[in-house]
Amino acid sequence: MKKIKGIYAASMSVFNDDLSLNIFKTINHAEQIIEQGCHGVAIFGSTGQAQLISISEKISLLNELSKSKYQDKYLIGMGLNSLSETINVMRVARSLNFNDFLIMPPAYYKYGDSEVIEFYSRVVDAVPESKIVLYNFEKLCGYKFSIECVEELVKRFPKQIVGVKDSSYNLYENLKIDNFSIMPGSELKLLKGLELGCDGIITATCNVTANLSRKVYDDFNEKKLQTTNEILCKVRSTFDQFNLISGLHSFMSDQDEIYKNVIPPVSLLKEKDKKKLVEDLSKLNFTLGSLAKA
C-alpha cells in the first residue's frame, strides 16, 4: 500500500465575483503549488472553505480535477456534516479514480470516541475501496481524536484508515502505528515531527511555503544541514498572527484580485492587518515575487 507522505498543502479555493467556484483557477492553483514543491494537495479542506461550497460545485470540480496531470497527487476532503452526502461524494470521487480522502468528523454535535468509530465504520462499509486520512482538529469540529480511538479504527480497518492530519497536536508526538501516515498541520511541527518519525505535513500555509517546506523535508531525508527551517517557521508564525484563510487570500490578492473573493462568514484581513502581514513577511524577504521564482 502506497503511504501518504511528504509536503501537502491544504489548497485554497478560488471564487468568482458572484462567489461561485472558479474551477479552472482552483485547479491551476493546486497544480502550481505542486510544481513549487508539494508532493500533493488536499482539495476541499478547511482552508479551501469546503464547508461553504455546494455539493454540485464540488462534483463539477472533481470531474475536471480527474483530468489534471497530477491526478494521483490529490487528497480529497469532504467538508460535509452529513454522513450520506459524505458517502455519495466519495463514491463520485472513486468513480473518477480518486482513492485518498481527508475526512473530519461532523461539527456542531457533542460526541465521543465510540460515536466517531461508528461514523467512520459506516463510511468504510459504504466505500471500502477508500484510503482515509483522519482529520484531527478540535477547534473546528469540537472533537479531538484520542490515541485509543485512532488505534481502534486502524485495528478494525487497516486497509482503509491509513493516516491522520493532526492539527490539534495531541497525537503526532505519541502515536506510533506501523505503516500509518502521521502528518502535523503546521510547518512549525515539520522538522520535529520528522525527527519523531512523522511522515510530513498537511498545512494551509504550504499554499505559499511549498518550496521552503520541501527543502526542509528533503534536507532531513538526505541528512543535510538544515538551513531553511528557521525562515520557514518565521513565515508560518507571521501568518499565525491572523486567521490563516483570511491572511492567505489577502496576501495572494496582490498577485490576482480574484483571491479577494471569499465566502461569508470568511472575510479578508482588515487593511491595517494586511499591511502588517505583508510588511512582516517582507522583513523576512518573503514576497509574492519569491513565490514566482520557486
N, C-alpha and C positions, 0 to 999 in steps of 0.2 A: 504494500500500500504506500503510495506517494505521501510523504509527510509535508504538511503545510509549514513552511519556514521561510525566514528572510525578512525583508523590509516591505511591509504592506501599508499603503495609505488608505485611510477611511475617506474615500474620494468625495469631493464636493459635487453637488448637482448644480446645473446651470439653468436658469429660468428666463423666459421671455418677459417682456414688459407686462403682459397680461397674467404673469405668474404660471403660465403653462410650462411644462418641462421642455427645454430645448435639447432634444435627444442627440442631435449631431454634436453640439458643443460639449455636452456632458461626456459623451464617449471620447471625443477628441481630447478633453482634459485628462481623462483617465489614461489614454494612450500616451500622452505627453509625459505624465509623471512616471510611467513605466520606463519610458525612454530616458528619463533623468536618473534612474537608478532603482526604482522599486521592483521587487521581484513579483509583486502582484498588487491588486487593488480590491478593496471591499466596496462594492456598489450598494447603495441604499442602506448605509449605516446611519447612525445619528447625525454625523457630520453632513451627510447627504440629504438631511431633512426628510428621511424616508417616511416618518410618521405623518407627514403633511402632504404627501404625494399620492394621487389617486392610484388605485389598482390598475385601471386601464392604461395609465401613463407608464406604470412600471412594466406592464406586459409589452407595451409598444417598444420601450427601450430594450428589454431583453431580446426581442426579435431582432433588433438592429445590432445589439451587442454580440449576438451569436455570429455575426459576420466579421467581427473585429479580428485583426491579425494576431491579437493577444488573447484569443478566446479562452485559452486554458489557464490564464493568469487571474481570472476574476473569482472573487468570493462574493456570493450573492446574499445580501442582507434582506430581511423581510420588513422590519419596521411596522409590524401589524400586531394588534392585540388578539384578533380573532383566530382561534385555532383552525377553523375550517378555511378561512382565507389564506392563512399561512400555508396550509397543505395544498390548496389549489394553486397558489402562485409557485410553490416548489414544483408541483407537477408540470406546470407550464415550462419552468426553467429546465427541468430534467428533459422534457421533450426537445429542448434546444441544445442539449448536451452540456448543460451546466451541472456539475456534480457537488460543488463545495458551497456550503451555506453558513452564514453567520446569523445566529438566532438568539435573541434576548427573550427571557420570559415576559409575559404580559405585564403592562404597567397598571397602576391605579389600585388594584386589589391587593389585600394583605394575605400572604400565604407563606408556607414553609417548604422544607426540603421535599416532603412526601408529595405535595401538590406539584412541585416542579418536576419531579420524576414522572408523575402521571402525565404532565403536559408533553414532555419530550418523548415519553413512551408512545403516546398516540401519534405524534409526528413521525417517529421512526416506523411504527407499524403501517402508517399510510404511505410513506415514501422510503421504503427500505434501502433503495439504491443510493441514498444521500450520504454525504460526509458532512457532519455538523460541527462547527466551532461554536461552543457556548460563549455567550456574551455576558460577562460579569461586570455590571455597572449599577450598583445600588442607587447611586444618585439619580439615575434616570427611571429605573423600573421599581424601586422600592424594595428589591430583594437582593441579597448578597449570597452568592454560592458559598457553601461550606466545602471544605476538603472532602468530607464524608459523602456529600451529595454528588460531587464530581466523580469520586471513586466508584460509587454505586452505579451511576449512569454508564461509566466506561465498562464496568463489570457486566452489566446487562447488555450493552450494545457496543462491543469493542470495535465492530466494523463501521459503525455509524457516528459515534461520538468520538471525534478524532482530535479535538483541541479546545482551547479556551483563550479568548481575549480577556485579559484581566485588567480592567480599568478601575476596580476597587482596590487592587494591590494587596489583597489578603491571601492570594494563592501563589503568586509566582516565586516567592522565596521558599515555600514549604511543600508545594505539591510535587510529588515525584511519581510519575506513571510512565512505564515503558512505551515507546512508540506513540507518544501523545504530545501534541504541539502546545507549548505554553508561550503566549505572546502578550507581554505587558502593553498597556495602552499609552505609553509616553516615551519619548526619546530620553527622558531623564532616567528611565529604567533600562535602557537598551544594553549598555555595557555591563552593568551589574547583573542584569538578567542573563546575558550570555555567559558570564563567569559562573553563574549558578546552574547553568545547563538549560536555560530557556532557548527558544528557537528563533527569536527575532522580536518584532513589534508590529502592532497594527495601530496607527495613530492618525489623528486629524491633521497634525502639522506636517506630516510627510507629504501633504499636498505641495509644500514649499521647501521641505528639507530632504527630499529624496536623495540627492547626491551626497549630502553630508552624512545622512544616516547609513547609506550604502557603504561609504568609505569606512565608517566605524565598524560596521559588520564585517566587511571584507578584511580589514586590518586585523580584527580579532581572530578570524578564522585562519588567516595567513601568518598569525603570530608576529605581526609587525608592531612597531611602536605606535601608540595612539597619539595622533597629532590633531585630530578633528573633534574628538568627543567634547572638549571644553566649549568650543564655539557652538556645537550642536545644542548642548544643554543651555547655553545662554540664549540662543534663539528661541528654544522652547519656553524657557522661563519668561522671556519677553512677551510671547503670545499668551502665556498663562495669567498675565495681569488682567486679561479681558475674557469675555465669552469667546471661545475658540471659533465657533461658526461665524459670529459677527466679525471677529478680527480677521479671519481668512478672507471673507468676502470683501471687507473694506480694503484690505491690502491688495487683493487681486484686481479690484475695480480700477486701480490706476493703470493696469495693463489692458483691461477691456471693461467698459462700463456695464456690460451685461451682468457682471458679477454683483452689481448693486442690487439686483433683483433677488429678494429673499421672501419666503412665505411667512406672513404673520402667524404667530406672535414673534417669530425671529425678526431681528432688526439689525441694521448696520450699526457700527460704533458711532457715538456722537463725534462731531468733528474734532473736538479737543482730544478725545481719546485716540482717534485715528492718527492725529498729528503726533501724539506721544509714541504710539506704536511704531510709526514709520521712522521717527527720529531716533528712537532707541535701537531699532534694527540697523539703521544707517551707521550708528556708532560702532556696530559690530561688522561693518562693511557687508551687510546683508541687505540686498536690494532686489527689485524685480529684474534688474539688469544681470545680477549674478545668477538668477534662475535661468535666464535665457542662454547663458554660457554653459550651463550644466550639460 
